[in-house]
Amino acid sequence: MTEIELDDFLSEPSAALTEMMGRLDGDIMILGVAGKMGITLARKAAKAIERAGVKKQVIGVARFSKASEQQKLDEWGIRTIRCDLMDPAEVATLPLAKNILFMAGRKFGTEGEEALTWAANVVIPANVVDRFRASSIVAFSTGCVYPLKRPEGAGCTEEVAPAPIGEYAQSCLGRERIFQYGALTHKTKVLIYRLNYAIDLRYGVLHDIARQIWNDEPVNNSVGFFNAIWQGDANDIALRCLEHCAAPAAVLNVTGMGKIAVAEVAEALGKVLGKPVRYRFDPKDAAASICYLGDATRMNDLFAPCATVTLPQMIQLQGDWIKNGGGSLGKPTHYEVNDGKF
């Protein structure tokens, strides 16, 4: 699979999304579109609108530090706007849109730059809530706001009270609270979209594990289990969540059903890659470690069927991608972190 084919695959809309676009009122604006998921999410939205036969604009907003990202979106017919979302004056110039997907945020490199992480994850939402108080907003968040769980127990449902560990997760809860405040004070319709982890062959937990195996490195199994969902499915659900925004804000866990064992995935990837698998820690000890685990029952009740790409399919695709020299975004997930230090 080539990069072009992967982008096509990730941006393929479901029939349910296409149907929704036919009845959704207003344009769609994606804030932070140039991140890991935003590019293919924007294209998915544009494809669904075209197939629904309606007139609706998709607008992608970012600083676009890489000109190639903006060019790609422009070529796909998506209107792009350069904007520093940290600057309230610039945010105030953005056109109003009825439907907002908020994808801006900071995770990588938090350690040592905590102030910048807090600014990105709290100040930017405040600017957005003020500007788009009359919009419906799907605000991307993370399952890291939940308490860590023992693997033998159930994952966190949306009813579990947040208990973020470390400044990254704390700042993400701060982001959520700002959007919730907007929903309470301005009656802005909001959905908090708690995701972990999206799988794109260029990044994600499977990518991280496969790279370690391919490079003859021991797999970091300090955390024994994780959740994951195909990025194309996660983006499809994100767009469909525009119909489920509410005031007070709604909350939704977005991930695959059930927990995934790092050791089982590593062994399966080793077979695809034709490489032996070694581990940093005793797999029995790792299997008992605390980890981030979410319960996606509500998501499946709302959007079933959700999974178009199964875990065995993702493992095969990921192994083939690495084996055939596929590229990397160079953004590790830090799936092995359970002390809050990112």
N, C-alpha and C positions, 0 to 999 in steps of 0.2 A: 504494500500500500504506500502510495506517495503522499507528500504533504497536501497536495491538492485534493487527492481522493479522501484523505482523512478529514479535511475541512468540509468537504461535501457530505461525508457520512455523518459527522457531528451536527451539521446544520439541517439535516433532513427533518421536517416537521411531521408530527403525528397527525392522523386524520382528525383527532379531537382538537388539537391546537388550531388546525386550519378552519374547522367549524367555528371555534370560538372567535377567531379573527373576523369572521363574517358578521358577528353580532356585537363585537367590542366597539364602543364609541371612542373616537379620538385617536390622536397620534401616540406613538410610543417613543419615549426618550430613555436612553441607557446612559447613566452617569458612571464614569469609570469604565468605559467600553473597551479600553485598550489592555485590560488585564487578561488573566489566563483564560477566562471563560467568555468574556464579553464579545470577542470578535465573532465566534461562531453563533453565539446567542443572537446577535444582531442579524446575521444572515438567516438564521432559522426564522426569525420574526418576519423578515422581508419575504422569504419564500412562502410562508403561510399566508401572508396578506395577498400575494400574487395569486396563489392557488384558490383563495377564497373569492377572488374577483372583486375586491373592494379597493377603495382609494384611502390609503392611510400611509403616513410617513413614519419611517424609522429614523431616529436621530441619535447619533453616537457622540458622546461628549467625553473628552479627556484632554490631558496635556499633549498627548501624542509625541512622546520623546523619541519614538522610532517612527520616522516618516513612512516606512513600509506598511505599518499598521493602518494608518489613515488612508494610504493609497489603496490598500486592499478593500477597505470598506467603501471608499468612493467608487471603485470599479464595480462593486456589487449593488450600487444604487442607493446606498445608505448615506444620508446627509451627515456630514461630520462638522463638529464645532470644537475649536481649541479653547479650553477654559481651565484655569487653575481653580479647582473647587474650594481650595483653602481661602481664596480671596472673595469676600462677600460682595465686593463691587463687581467682580466678573460674573459671579453667580447671578446677580441681579439683572444682568443683560441677557441671560438665557431666555429663549422663547418659552412660554408656558405650554405644557403638554398635559393631557388628562391622565396619561399612564406613565409612571416612572419605575424603572428598575435601577435600584441603587446598588452598585457593585464596587464602589471605591473603598479602599481600606489599606491598612498596613499590617503586615505580620513579620516578614523576614527581616532579621537584623534588629529586632526589638531590644535585645540585650545591649545595653550601653547607649541606646538612643530612645529611651522610654518616653521622653517628652515629645519627640516627633511622632511616635506611635499614638500617643494620647491625642495629639492635635489632629492627626489624620482621621482617627476613629471617632472623635467626638465633635471637634470644631466643624468639620465638613458636614456631618449630618445636621448640625444646627443651622448652617447656611442653607442647606437643601430644604429642611422643614419650613423655614421662613419663606423661601421663594415659592415652594410648590405645595402650599397648605391646602389648595383646592384640588389636588391631584390624588389619584390612588397610587400608593407607593409599595412596591415589593422591596424590602430592605434586606440585602444579603447579610447574614451573620454566620455563626459557627457553633457547632456542638461543643466547642471548648468552654462555653459559658456554664455547662453542666458540671456537677461533681464527677470525679473519676469513680469508676465502678470496678468491682471485682468481676472477672469474666464469667464466673458461675452464676451470677445474678442476671436479672433483666436489665435491658438498656433503659436510659432515661426517657420518659414520655414528656410531652409538653407541660404536664402538670408538676414535674419535678422543679423545685425552686433552684434558680441559678446559684452556683457556688464556685465562681471562677478562681483558678489558681494562677498566679503570676500576672504581670502587668499587661501582657497582650490580651489575655482572656478578660481581665478586668476592664480594659479599654473597650473591648467588644460589647460587654454588658453596658458600658457607658453609651455606646452607639445605640444600642437597643432602647435604652431609657430615654434618649433624646427623641427617637421616633415615637415612642409610646407617649411622651409628653406632648408631642405635636398632635397625636390622635386625640388626646384628652382636651387640649386647650383650643385647637383649631378645628376639631372634628375631622381631621385628615384621615382618610381611610388607609390603613397600613397593614401589611403582613410581614412579620419577622420571619425570615427564611433561614433556618438553622441547618447548615449543610456540613456534612463530613462523610467521606472525602470524594471529590469528583475524580473520575478516571479519564484522562486524555493520554494517549500513547506517548506524548512528549513530556508528560509530568504525571505525578500521582503516586500513590503508594506502590502500585504494581511496577511502575517505572523505576522507582527508587530501589526496590528489591531486585528487579531484573538487572539493573546496572551493576549492583554489587556482585551478583553471581557472574555476570559476563566479564567483569574485571577481575575475577578470581579473588574477590574480597569476602570476608565473612559477613553474612547477613546480620544486620543489627536487629536482634530480636529481644531487646530489653523490654519491649511491650509485646505481649503475645497475641493480641487480637485488635481488630479495627473494623470499621464499617466503610462501605464504598458503594458508589453508584456510577454508572456510565455518564460521562459529562453531557452527552446528547440528551439523555433522559432527564438529567437534572435541569438543563436549560429549558426543555419542553415544559416541565412542571413549573419552573419559575415564571414563564410567560403565562401559563394557565392560572397561576396564582393571582393575576391581576383581577380576576373575577371573585376573589375570596378576601380581598382587603376589607378591613372593618375598623370602626371606631367604637370602643377602645380597640387597640391593635390586636390582630390575630397572631398566633404563633404556630409555626409548622416545622417539624423535623423533616429533613430531606436526606435520605440515604437509602441503601439497600436493606432488604429484610434480613435480619439475622447477623450474627457476628462472624467474621472471617479470621481464621487462624493464620498468623504469619508463617508458621512452619509448613502448613499444608500448601499455601500459595508458593512458598519458596521451592518446595519439592516439585510441584507441578511446573513451575517456570524452569527449574533445572532440567527437567526432561525435554521441554521445548527447545531450550538453548543448547542441550547436549553438554551440560557442564555439571561438575559435582557441586554440592551445596555444603557450605560450612557455616557455623553460627558463632557469634561472639559469646553467647551465654548458653548455659544448659537449657535446652528446650523445655524441660520440665519446670525449671524455675521461671522461665519467661512466660509460660502458659498461666502461671498464677499471678502475674503482675497486674496492677491496677491500670485501667485504660479508659479512653473516651468511647462510650458506647451509647448509641441513640436508638430509640424505638420509633420506627416509621409506620406504625399501624394507621395513624390518622391520615398520612399521605396516601397510603394504599386504599383506604376507604374513600378518599376524595377522587383519586385519579386512576384507580386500577383499570387495566393493567399498566404498571409503571415501567417495568424493565423490558426493553427491547433487546438488550445485550446482556446475556447471562455471565456469571463469574467465569465458568469454563471458557466461554468465547473471549472474554476480556484477557484471560491468561494466554490463550493462543495468539490473539492479536498482538499482545504486548511482547511476548517472546519473539514472534516473527519480526516485529518492529525493531527490536534491539539487535537481533541477529543479522538483519539486513541493513544495518547502519542508519536507522532512523534517528532523527534529530532530537534534541532535548531543549527545553526552555531554561534549564539551569536553575530551577526553583524547587528544591527538595521540600517535601511535605512536612518533614520532621515528625513523621508518624510515631517515631520511637520516643518522643518526648512525653513524659508524664509528671514533670515537675514545674510546668508552666514557663520554662525558659526557652524562648524562641529567638 
